[in-house]
Amino acid sequence: MKIQNLSELLIGNSLTISVAESCTGGNLSALLTSVSGSSTYFDRGYITYSNQAKMDMLNVDAEVLERFGAVSEQTAAQMVDGVIQNSHSDIAVSITGIAGPTGGTTEKPVGMVCFGFCIKDKHFVETQNFSGDRESVVASSVDFAIQTLVNELSA
C-alpha cells in the first residue's frame, strides 16, 4: 500500500508534511493521518476551497487568481509556498482542480488537477488530467500526490 510506504519514508527520514487541498476537500489529509504513527510526520492540512480561503490562509495573490484562475499551476505553486511559509514543514503538497461533474471548460476540463510540491527545498508543479466521476477524480488526485511523494523520497 502506497500510504504505508510514504509513512515509512517520512518516519524513517524524520520528515514532516503539511498539505493544502481544494478539490480533494481533505481526502489527502485523511489518508495521511490514517496510518498509526502519523502524528510524528503530519503537521497540518489546509482545506482552501474558495479563492478567499486561498488568499487568507495561504497568501495566494488575488492577481494570480484573477489572471490564471484557481485551477492553474501558478495558483498551485503559490498554495504550496503558503503551506511552507505557514507550517515550516519539510514537505508540502497543494492540490487544486476541477472534480466535476460541472465546472469544466474547454481550456480547463473536468478532471484537470494542478499540483504543487515542495520536497526538501525542491519546488515543482505538475498538471494531470483524470477521467471518471467526481469521486474518481478525487481518488486519482490523492493517489497521484502520494505516488509522487513516494517516488521523490525514494530517489
Helices and strands as residue ranges (DSSP letters): H 2-12, E 17-21, H 27-32, G 38-40, E 42-47, H 51-58, H 62-68, H 73-87, E 91-97, E 112-119, E 122-129, H 134-154
